[in-house]
Amino acid sequence: MAEPMRARPKPTPETQHFWDGTKAGELRLQRCDSCAHVYFPPRPFCPSCASRKVSIFKASGKGTLYSYVINHRPAAPGFTPPYAIAVVALEEGPRMMSNITGCPQTPVALELDMPLEVTFEPLDAQITLPLFRPAKG
């Protein structure tokens, strides 16, 4: 029997640029042209000043581990416990929920404020997920 698949995000017109970016190996964010606020998740207006004059740009893909929880129960299809559900503080300012990969899923290995970098995992032909791993170097 096939292993259950991870839930698949459904791109919308407001988020399509983000998913096109992940497929291309880029983490794309939005910046308000009126107040310069950088934000995530994608939306057609600035959450700071409500301006609809926003630009899309390629982010650095760097961040730090802001917070996390380690799930030990097999609650979600497509995940093998233990796995970290993390909040990553991106270098550009916004925070993003993701998963941590490339290291043990333990409190010893997952140190708050540790430097992270984005990595991309294709889910299928249309969706590539942004995950984070400990930064090299």
C-alpha positions in Angstrom: 0.0 0.0 0.0 1.3 3.5 -0.9 2.4 5.8 1.9 -0.1 8.7 2.5 0.9 11.9 0.8 1.5 15.3 2.5 -1.2 17.8 2.1 -0.8 19.8 -1.1 -1.1 23.6 -1.0 -3.5 25.2 -3.5 -2.0 28.2 -5.2 -4.4 31.2 -5.7 -3.9 34.3 -7.9 -2.5 36.1 -4.9 0.1 33.3 -4.1 1.0 32.0 -7.5 4.2 34.2 -7.7 5.3 32.5 -4.5 4.8 29.0 -5.8 6.4 29.9 -9.2 9.4 31.1 -7.2 9.8 27.9 -5.1 9.5 25.8 -8.3 12.4 28.0 -9.7 14.4 27.6 -6.5 13.7 31.1 -5.2 12.0 32.3 -2.1 9.9 35.3 -3.2 8.5 37.9 -0.8 6.6 41.1 -1.2 7.6 44.7 -0.4 5.3 47.6 -0.1 6.3 50.4 -2.6 4.6 53.0 -0.3 6.1 52.2 3.1 8.8 49.6 2.3 7.3 47.0 4.7 8.3 43.4 3.7 5.7 40.8 4.5 4.7 37.1 4.3 2.3 35.4 3.6 1.5 36.8 0.1 -1.5 39.1 -0.3 -2.5 41.9 -2.7 -2.1 44.7 -0.2 0.4 45.8 2.5 -0.7 44.6 5.9 1.1 47.7 7.4 -0.4 50.6 5.4 -3.0 48.9 3.2 -1.4 50.1 -0.1 -2.0 48.0 -3.1 1.3 49.2 -4.6 3.5 46.1 -3.8 6.5 44.5 -5.5 7.7 40.9 -5.6 11.4 40.3 -5.0 13.8 37.3 -4.5 14.7 37.0 -0.8 18.1 35.9 0.4 16.7 32.6 1.7 18.5 33.1 5.0 17.0 33.3 8.4 17.2 32.1 12.0 15.2 29.6 14.0 12.7 31.7 16.0 10.6 29.0 17.5 9.7 25.3 17.0 7.9 22.3 18.3 8.9 18.7 17.7 5.9 16.5 16.8 6.3 12.9 18.0 2.9 11.6 17.0 1.9 10.4 13.5 -0.9 13.0 13.2 -0.4 14.2 9.6 -0.1 12.1 6.5 3.2 12.4 4.7 5.2 13.1 7.9 7.4 10.6 9.8 7.8 11.6 13.5 9.7 13.1 15.0 9.7 16.3 12.9 10.1 19.9 13.7 7.4 22.5 12.9 9.3 25.7 13.0 8.9 29.5 12.8 11.8 31.0 10.8 12.7 34.7 11.1 13.7 35.6 7.6 16.7 38.0 7.1 14.3 40.4 5.4 12.0 40.7 8.4 8.9 38.4 8.1 8.5 35.1 9.9 7.5 32.0 8.0 6.3 28.6 9.2 8.2 25.6 7.7 9.9 22.4 8.6 13.6 21.9 9.5 15.6 19.3 7.6 19.2 18.2 7.4 19.7 17.8 11.2 18.4 15.6 14.0 14.9 16.6 15.2 16.0 17.1 18.8 16.2 20.1 21.1 20.0 19.6 21.2 20.3 20.1 17.4 17.5 22.7 17.0 19.0 25.7 18.9 17.0 28.9 18.9 18.6 31.7 16.8 20.6 29.1 14.8 21.3 30.3 11.2 19.2 28.6 8.6 19.0 28.6 4.8 16.1 27.7 2.5 16.1 24.4 0.6 13.4 23.3 -1.8 11.6 19.9 -1.9 9.4 19.1 -4.9 6.0 17.8 -3.8 4.8 17.1 -7.3 5.2 18.6 -10.8 3.4 21.9 -9.7 4.3 22.4 -6.1 7.8 22.7 -4.5 7.9 23.4 -0.8 10.4 25.7 0.9 12.1 24.0 3.9 15.0 25.2 6.0 18.2 23.5 7.0 21.1 24.6 9.2 23.2 27.1 7.2 26.5 25.9 5.9 29.7 27.7 6.8 
